[in-house]
Amino acid sequence: MSTTRSILAALVTSALMLSGCNLKNKAKADDKSAKPDTSAAPASDGSAASSATAKPKKELPPGKFTLMAQEVKKNPDLGKFLVYFKTGERLDAVVKAMGEYAMPRDIPIVARECGVENAFYSPQKHAISLCYELADKFYKGFISKGLSPQEANQRTLDGLTFTMLHEMGHALIGENEIGVSGGEEDNVDDLAGLILIQAKKPEWAANGPIALMQLDQGDKPQYFDEHSITQQRLGNILCMIFGSDPQGQKLILERVPELRPRAPKCPKEYAQRDKFWTKALEPFARSRN
Ligand SMILES: [Zn+2]
């Protein structure tokens, strides 16, 4: 499944400038020919058909994700989180990397005071909100667990990275009318996990659901919620991390023995998720069209 792995990895590794990533954007010729691209203009003469490079470029819309951070007005304590959203920082790099995917319109990702600990995509406003209150919840949760401010800061940023990619997944599905099965919430967790794992940042992926656990401390499990229970979300991500590299990630099974019964199936689970998202996003990938 190396072909399907490349598409997600290529976009993130290039923009995040992560060294040591050996995944290459090596689309196979048979992938191209298998794609039912009937909208492509016919060649003006028979000669073009013999050249693989003569395939007409598909026109993709210019829309992309953009990131902006609003100033804090009500709660000055939240102001410290603005730094995450500055140009050149990690979240900005992730957003730029996701420009690989064409959107029918620009989708602003707005970091702001919302009055709630949340992050969400609005299909009506065609925008994503990342609430400073959510960052604050993550941060305070990690501090209460005894982490140093520096470590809490890092984990909070990891949590926001995962959460932002999760919301971008909702926007990709909503704006491009991508069909899903098995629950959109799980699907977009998969996307966030795949991107971070393939960008060689599995710890960022794992810290996503770990950060989200701060939101349901002490609550009863919400069995009827559209989201899986946070421990399940973490289990899914850990299974993907293990499945992506069973030999290299075998320590996970020592740290999280609960994963052992599922572990033999994780490589297949990982490959299935990767295949789904790669196929789903391929029509919108600028480097593939
Ligand atoms: Zn969601």
Boltz pocket constraint, residues with backbone or C-beta under 6 A from the ligand:
constraints:
  - pocket:
      binder: B
      contacts: [[A, 166], [A, 167], [A, 170], [A, 185], [A, 188]]
      max_distance: 6.0
